[in-house]
Amino acid sequence: MKINWIALLAIWAISFACRSGLAQEESQGTPKLTPKTRSELKDLLGVLKDRTARLPVPETVPGGTNPASSNVINGRARRYYLPEAWLQAERWGNEAESKVSYELKTQCFWVVSRGNNCHYCLGHQEHKLKLAGLSDDQIGALDRNWDSLDPRTRKGVELARKMTVLPFALSDRDVAALKSEYSDAEIVELVYSIARFNSMNRWTDSMGLPQDPQMRGESVEFDTPTSSQWDQGESLVVAGSDIVRPTAWTWQECQKQLQMSATRGPRVQLVSKESTAELLGLNSNEVHDWHRAMATLPAAGPEMVRAWTAMLSDPELAPEIKAAICWTTARNNRASSSLAMAKRFADQLKISEQQMQAWESNDAEKSTPGLAQAIAFAKKVTCDPTKITDADIARLREVFSDRQTAHVIYTAATANALDRFTETLALAVPN
């Protein structure tokens, strides 16, 4: 049998570059590689098995509400560092009577993870899609050619891409275009799932979790043959001149957005105030559009509301730090509704506007220890999640305990999900 030495050397070169890139990231604090080809992508996913998490994760952690994920490192990391109350919202929109299929959501998760260059989650979605029956070519097409996708799937992955790399550019037209394939309730579920996928990427990638060698008893491998067509051309997800992030809103612009968010109309039909109040156990006067959208998901919605409330009230981090994180992600994502929710939280804490304006400056002389570092991290994980390095987490660990560092990461990640959910649906928040 003839050996194609040129092809073999090319494979070795790619593998060496990928492994060198990972080593460089760990030793010099530079961002990990963004793969260009499918071969390079699969090699990077395999290399991730060798890395060391940025925060220590024990081999075994008792408890857990999701037995299927109890042995994967992400499940262990969440249970080890995060309060149980925060983990209620782990349904990911997988309602018992969901009409948005698991396969479609997983394809969207793959696209989101590609957009955020989250190798850990990409590996998981590759594995899940193969178990669902997709071929390597079908997975490769998610990166380079959506022509073969049915209209419902194509609209789903297009939304996943835009919510990931262009969340600030979503419009009435984008949501209206979904209505030929999705009901309003399905749109809410899809938007919720995609928002949560963006959150999970920011959590697992910032934690620097190594790839799991097994999932649900199955070996996780990335060694299937790759067709040459998927090693050519640009990615539909991460390439394109349209990916340009605008600057964060100024304080003056924020004031205008706070006024606008109070009167905007939602892009989908929401559950009534009365039904929402009954489902969530709230008084009618406490219900606004965010609650009504969450009530569309009768299982996941209440859990998410309770988890978000628990996150804001947990004493591990100073309340001002959490308020500043939420304000920072909303400003940078240009998310009016989340901005208004962050302002309401700050008002409840009696944080003055002068203090809030100080969050936007580069002044490191903050009144709360760790505040400047948390704000800097929240901004980077919002605007440049693909560029988070060991050094970013090391800076947090200089001023926070490991548990507090995990809370900063998870809070910023979840705030990014809230930004995408509320802004895509154009939810109103009263002043």
C-alpha positions in Angstrom: 0.0 0.0 0.0 1.3 3.4 -1.0 1.7 6.0 1.7 0.8 9.6 0.8 3.6 11.2 2.7 2.5 14.7 1.8 -1.0 14.3 3.2 0.5 12.6 6.3 2.9 15.4 6.9 0.1 17.9 6.5 -1.9 16.2 9.1 1.1 16.1 11.5 1.7 19.8 10.8 -1.9 20.7 11.7 -1.8 18.5 14.8 1.5 20.1 15.9 0.2 23.6 15.3 -3.0 22.9 17.3 -1.1 21.4 20.2 1.4 24.2 20.1 -1.4 26.8 20.1 -2.9 25.2 23.2 0.5 25.2 24.9 1.1 28.8 23.9 -2.3 29.8 25.3 -1.4 28.3 28.7 2.2 29.6 28.9 1.8 33.1 27.3 -1.9 34.0 27.9 -2.7 34.3 24.1 -6.2 33.2 22.9 -6.6 29.7 21.5 -6.7 29.0 17.8 -9.9 29.5 15.8 -10.0 26.5 13.4 -10.4 27.2 9.7 -11.0 23.7 8.3 -12.9 20.8 9.6 -9.8 18.7 10.0 -8.2 21.4 12.1 -11.4 21.8 14.2 -11.5 18.1 15.0 -7.9 18.0 15.9 -8.4 20.9 18.3 -11.3 19.2 19.9 -9.2 16.1 20.5 -6.3 18.2 21.9 -8.6 19.7 24.5 -8.7 16.4 26.3 -5.1 17.2 27.5 -5.6 20.7 29.0 -5.9 21.5 32.7 -9.0 23.4 33.9 -8.4 27.0 35.1 -10.2 26.3 38.3 -9.7 22.8 40.0 -12.6 20.4 39.4 -12.8 17.3 41.6 -13.2 13.9 40.0 -16.3 13.2 41.9 -18.9 15.7 43.2 -22.0 14.4 45.0 -25.6 15.5 44.1 -26.9 16.9 40.9 -30.3 17.3 39.4 -29.4 15.9 36.0 -28.1 12.3 36.2 -27.2 12.3 32.5 -24.6 15.0 32.9 -23.4 14.0 36.4 -20.1 12.5 35.2 -19.1 15.1 32.6 -16.6 17.7 33.8 -19.0 20.6 33.2 -21.7 19.0 35.4 -19.1 18.5 38.1 -17.8 22.0 37.9 -21.3 23.5 38.1 -22.2 21.4 41.1 -18.9 22.0 42.9 -18.8 25.8 42.5 -22.4 26.9 42.1 -25.4 26.8 44.6 -28.1 24.3 43.8 -30.6 27.1 43.5 -28.7 28.4 40.5 -28.9 25.0 38.7 -32.7 24.8 38.5 -32.6 26.3 35.0 -30.9 23.3 33.4 -33.8 22.2 31.1 -32.5 24.4 28.3 -36.0 24.8 27.0 -36.5 21.1 26.6 -40.1 21.1 27.5 -41.9 17.7 27.8 -44.2 18.7 24.9 -41.6 20.7 22.9 -42.1 21.1 19.2 -38.6 22.3 18.6 -36.7 19.1 18.2 -33.6 18.0 20.1 -31.7 17.6 16.8 -32.5 21.1 15.7 -31.5 22.6 19.0 -28.3 20.6 19.0 -27.5 21.9 15.5 -28.1 25.5 16.8 -25.9 24.7 19.8 -23.1 23.6 17.4 -23.4 26.9 15.4 -23.4 29.0 18.6 -20.3 27.1 19.9 -18.6 27.6 16.6 -19.3 31.3 16.7 -17.9 31.6 20.2 -15.0 29.2 19.4 -16.0 27.2 22.5 -14.1 23.9 21.9 -15.6 22.2 24.9 -19.2 22.7 23.8 -18.3 22.0 20.1 -17.0 18.6 21.2 -20.2 17.8 23.1 -22.5 18.9 20.2 -20.4 16.9 17.6 -20.8 13.8 19.8 -24.6 14.4 20.3 -25.2 15.0 16.6 -23.4 11.8 15.6 -25.5 9.9 18.1 -28.6 11.5 16.6 -27.6 10.0 13.3 -26.0 13.0 11.5 -23.0 12.1 9.2 -19.7 13.9 9.4 -20.6 15.7 6.1 -23.9 16.9 7.6 -22.1 18.3 10.5 -19.5 19.9 8.2 -22.3 21.5 6.2 -23.3 23.5 9.4 -20.1 25.4 8.9 -19.9 26.0 5.2 -23.1 25.2 3.3 -26.7 25.6 4.5 -28.3 25.0 1.1 -29.1 21.4 2.0 -30.9 22.3 5.2 -34.7 22.3 5.3 -36.3 25.7 5.7 -37.1 25.3 9.4 -33.6 24.1 10.3 -32.0 26.8 8.2 -34.0 29.6 9.8 -33.0 28.1 13.2 -29.3 28.1 12.5 -29.4 31.6 10.9 -31.0 32.9 14.1 -28.4 31.0 16.2 -25.6 32.7 14.3 -27.1 36.2 14.5 -27.9 35.9 18.2 -24.3 34.8 18.8 -22.1 37.2 16.8 -24.6 40.0 16.1 -27.1 40.1 19.0 -27.2 43.9 18.8 -28.3 43.8 15.2 -31.5 41.8 15.5 -34.6 43.5 14.2 -38.4 43.1 13.8 -37.7 41.6 10.4 -35.5 38.8 11.8 -38.2 37.6 14.1 -41.0 38.1 11.6 -39.0 35.9 9.1 -39.2 33.0 11.6 -43.0 33.0 11.6 -43.3 31.1 8.3 -41.7 28.0 10.1 -42.3 28.6 13.8 -45.2 29.5 16.0 -44.7 32.4 18.5 -44.4 29.9 21.4 -41.7 28.0 19.4 -39.8 31.2 18.7 -39.7 31.9 22.4 -38.4 28.4 23.1 -35.8 28.6 20.3 -34.6 32.1 21.4 -34.4 30.9 25.0 -32.3 27.8 24.0 -29.9 29.8 21.8 -29.5 32.4 24.6 -28.7 29.7 27.1 -26.2 28.1 24.7 -24.3 31.4 24.5 -24.3 31.4 28.3 -22.9 27.9 28.5 -20.1 28.7 26.0 -19.0 31.6 28.2 -19.0 29.5 31.3 -17.2 26.3 30.0 -14.7 28.2 27.9 -13.8 30.7 30.6 -13.4 27.8 33.1 -11.0 26.2 30.5 -12.6 22.8 30.9 -10.9 19.8 29.3 -12.8 17.7 26.8 -14.6 14.7 28.3 -13.2 11.4 27.1 -16.7 9.8 27.6 -20.3 11.0 27.6 -23.2 8.8 28.8 -20.9 5.8 28.6 -19.9 6.5 25.0 -16.3 7.3 24.1 -15.9 10.8 22.7 -13.7 10.7 19.6 -13.1 13.1 16.7 -11.4 10.7 14.2 -14.0 10.2 11.5 -12.8 10.9 7.9 -13.3 14.4 6.6 -14.5 15.1 3.1 -12.2 17.6 1.3 -15.2 19.9 0.6 -15.4 20.8 4.3 -11.7 21.7 4.4 -12.2 24.4 1.8 -13.8 27.9 1.8 -14.8 30.2 4.6 -17.0 29.4 7.5 -20.6 30.7 7.3 -20.5 31.2 11.1 -17.3 32.9 11.9 -16.3 34.6 8.6 -18.0 37.6 7.1 -17.7 41.3 6.9 -20.9 41.8 8.8 -19.3 40.8 12.1 -18.5 44.2 13.5 -19.3 45.0 17.1 -20.3 48.6 17.8 -19.0 50.4 20.9 -20.9 50.2 24.2 -23.7 52.8 24.8 -22.5 55.9 26.6 -24.3 57.0 29.8 -26.4 59.5 27.8 -27.4 56.8 25.3 -28.2 54.5 28.2 -30.7 57.0 29.5 -32.5 57.1 26.1 -32.6 53.3 26.0 -34.1 53.1 29.5 -37.0 55.3 28.3 -37.4 53.3 25.1 -37.5 50.0 26.8 -40.5 50.9 28.9 -42.8 51.4 25.9 -41.6 48.9 23.3 -43.9 46.2 22.0 -42.8 42.5 22.0 -42.2 40.8 18.7 -44.2 37.7 19.6 -47.4 37.1 21.5 -46.8 36.6 25.2 -48.7 34.7 27.9 -51.2 36.9 29.7 -50.3 38.7 32.9 -52.9 36.8 34.8 -51.7 33.3 33.7 -48.1 34.4 34.2 -48.7 35.5 37.7 -50.4 32.2 38.6 -47.6 30.1 37.1 -44.8 32.1 38.7 -46.5 32.8 42.0 -46.3 36.6 41.5 -48.7 39.5 42.0 -50.0 40.8 38.7 -48.4 44.2 39.3 -45.0 42.4 39.6 -45.3 40.8 36.2 -43.6 42.4 33.1 -42.7 41.1 29.7 -39.7 39.0 30.8 -41.9 36.9 33.1 -44.6 36.6 30.4 -42.0 35.3 27.9 -40.7 32.8 30.5 -44.2 31.6 31.2 -44.3 30.4 27.6 -42.0 27.6 28.9 -44.1 26.1 31.7 -41.3 23.9 33.0 -38.1 25.8 32.2 -39.5 29.3 32.6 -40.3 29.2 36.3 -37.0 27.5 37.0 -35.1 30.2 35.2 -36.9 33.0 37.0 -36.2 31.3 40.4 -32.5 30.7 39.4 -32.0 34.3 38.3 -33.5 35.6 41.5 -31.3 33.3 43.5 -28.2 34.5 41.7 -28.9 38.1 42.4 -29.6 37.5 46.1 -26.7 35.0 46.8 -24.3 36.6 49.3 -21.0 35.1 47.9 -20.4 38.2 45.7 -21.0 41.8 46.7 -24.4 42.9 45.3 -22.7 45.9 43.5 -20.5 43.5 41.6 -23.5 41.6 40.3 -25.3 44.8 39.3 -22.2 46.1 37.6 -21.8 42.9 35.6 -25.4 43.0 34.4 -25.1 46.7 33.5 -21.8 46.0 31.6 -23.0 43.1 29.5 -26.2 45.0 28.6 -24.3 48.1 27.6 -21.9 46.2 25.4 -24.6 44.0 23.9 -26.8 47.1 23.4 -29.7 45.2 25.1 -32.3 47.8 26.2 -34.5 45.5 28.3 -31.6 43.9 30.2 -30.2 47.4 30.7 -33.5 48.4 32.4 -33.5 45.3 34.5 -29.9 46.0 35.6 -30.9 49.6 36.5 -33.9 48.4 38.5 -31.6 46.0 40.4 -29.1 48.9 41.1 -32.0 51.1 42.3 -33.1 48.4 44.7 -29.5 48.3 46.1 -29.6 52.1 46.4 -26.6 52.5 44.1 -26.4 56.1 42.9 -26.1 57.2 39.3 -22.7 58.6 40.1 -21.5 55.1 41.2 -23.0 53.6 38.1 -21.2 56.1 35.9 -18.0 55.2 37.6 -18.5 51.6 36.4 -18.1 52.9 32.8 -14.8 54.7 33.4 -11.4 53.2 33.5 -11.0 54.3 37.1 -9.6 51.4 39.1 -10.4 53.1 42.4 -13.7 51.4 43.1 -15.3 51.2 46.4 -16.0 47.5 46.3 -13.0 45.1 46.2 -12.8 43.2 43.0 -15.3 45.4 41.2 -12.9 46.7 38.6 -11.6 43.2 37.7 -15.2 41.9 37.5 -16.2 44.7 35.2 -13.2 44.1 32.9 -13.9 40.4 32.7 -17.6 41.0 32.0 -16.8 43.3 29.1 -14.3 40.9 27.6 -16.4 37.8 27.9 -19.3 39.8 26.3 -17.4 41.3 23.4 -14.5 38.9 22.9 -15.4 35.5 24.3 -13.1 33.8 21.9 -10.1 35.7 23.4 -10.5 34.7 27.1 -7.2 33.3 28.4 -5.6 31.8 31.5 -4.4 35.3 32.3 -7.9 36.7 32.5 -9.0 34.1 35.0 -5.7 34.5 36.9 -6.5 38.2 37.4 -9.9 37.3 38.9 -8.3 34.8 41.2 -5.9 37.6 42.5 -8.9 39.3 44.2 -11.5 36.5 44.5 -11.6 33.0 45.9 -12.0 30.2 43.4 -15.7 29.9 44.3 -16.2 33.7 43.9 -14.3 33.6 40.6 -16.7 30.9 39.3 -19.6 33.1 40.4 -18.3 36.1 38.5 -17.9 33.9 35.4 -21.4 32.3 35.7 -23.1 35.6 36.4 -21.5 37.3 33.4 -22.4 34.3 31.2 -26.0 34.2 32.4 -26.3 38.0 31.9 -25.3 37.5 28.3 -28.1 35.0 27.9 -30.6 37.4 29.4 -29.4 40.2 27.0 -30.0 37.9 24.0 -33.4 36.6 25.2 -34.9 40.0 26.1 -33.5 41.9 23.1 -34.4 39.3 20.4 -38.0 39.3 21.7 -38.0 43.1 22.3 -39.4 42.8 25.8 -40.6 45.9 27.7 -39.4 46.7 31.2 -41.2 49.5 33.0 -39.2 52.3 34.6 
